[in-house]
Amino acid sequence: MIRIQREAFDAAAELRTFSAAAAGAGATAMFIGAVRRESDGKPITAMTLEHYPGMTEKALAGIEAAALGRWPIERSLIIHRYGRLEPGEDIVLVITTSAHRQAAFAACEFLMDWLKTKAPFWKFEETGTEADWVEAKASDGAAAARWE
């Protein structure tokens, strides 16, 4: 399941709902990504995430389908926020479930690596004195490439 939303999410509530629907699973893996408090030694005051509705959902559905095709995961949940967020606010939640932990962990990590590099979100970062679009990092590309 995929949700793209402006509103904050409650990770604990999402996990409870997700787990109730996947009662037969032996393993659940979860990742929460939040706005960092600093970047390159500069304090972040806000980050704005933009996306194109329709295009983003289609891209995330493809990423989710790739994970479902690679590992025997029973269910997955991706929640990604957009809009202006402040340090400490959650941006993304990924939950996967499978009969065994290896598949749940691997699928969760794969989803995050591909979301970070292939999902059409654009990030505008504000510091105390500067504001600029966030460029992709080589380390993120390397993490995603290991799955190809």
N, C-alpha and C positions, 0 to 999 in steps of 0.2 A: 504494500500500500504506500502511496506517495501523497504527501500534503505539502504544499507551498503556501506559506501564510505570513502575514505581518505580525500576528499576535504571538505573545510568548506561549511556550508550552510547559507543562508540568511533567518532567521526565518520569517521576515516580508514578504518577497517575497513568501515563502512557504505557509504562512497563506493566503495571497491574492489568490494564485492559488487554494489552498484547498477550501477556502470559495466560490470561483466562481463556483466550481464543486458541491458544496453542498448548492446551493442557497435556497433550501426549508427548511433548518434546522432552528430550533428556538434557538439552543444553540451550542456554540463551546467552548471547553476547550483545553488549550495548556500548555505544560510544556517544559522548556528548561533546560538541565543540562549542567554545565560547569566544567572545571578543577578548583578545589579549589586552593587558594593561599597558604594554609597551611594545614597540617595534623598532629594531635597530637602535636601542638605547633611548628612544624618544617616547614620552608618555602618549598613549592614544587617548583622545578625548571622545571620539566617536568613529563608527564605521557605518557607511551606508551601503547596503547591498541592493543592486538593481537586477532585474531580469525581464525577459519578454514572455508574458503569459502565453501559453500554448506551446511555444518552442521549448520552454524550460521543462514542462511536464513531459513532453515527448522525449526529450533527452534523458530525463531521470527514469522514465519507464524503460528505455533501452538499457541503461546502466543496471537497473534492477533485474531486468530479464537476463542480462549477461551473468549476473551472480546466481540467479535461479537455475541457469543452464549449466553452471560449472560445479556447483556443490549441491548436495542433497539437503538443502534447507527447506523447511516446511513453510516458513513465513518470513517476511521482512517488512520493516517499516522504515520509511525515510520521511523525516519532517525537516524542512529547510525554511528558514525565515528570510524575509527581505525587509527593506526599509532601514531607518536610522536606528542603530543599536549602540549602546554604551558599553564600556569595559565591564566584563563580568557577565553580560547577558548571553544567554545561550543562542547559538546560531543554528546548529544542526543536531539532529538526533537520528541515530541509526540503530536498529535492533534486528537481530537475526535469530532464528531458532532452528535447531536440527536435532536429530537423534543423538549426535555426538559433538563434543566440544570443538574438535579440530575444524569441522565444517562451519560451525557457527562463528568461530574466531576468524577463520580465513575469509568467509563471505563478508563479515562486518568490516574487516580491514580493506578488502578489495573495494567494497562500496565507498568507503571514505576516500581511498586513493583516487578512485575514478571521479567521485563527486568533486574533489579538490581540483582536478585537472580537466575534466570533460563536461562538467555541468556549466551551462551558460549563465553564470552569475558574475556580475562586475562589482568590485569592491572599491569604494572611495574612502580612504582613511584620513582622519583628521588628527593632527597632533596640536600641541599648544601654539605652534608657530607656522605650521605648514598643512597643506591638504593636497592629496594627490591620489590618482588611481593606483591600486596595488598591482604590481607586475607578478606574473607567474614565477615561482622559484624553481631553479634547476633541481633541487632536492625533491620537490613535489613531482616533477616530471619523471625523475628516476624511480620514485616509489611506484608510480603508475605503470611505468614501462616494464617492471618485473612481472606484471600480470599478462603481458602480451606474448 
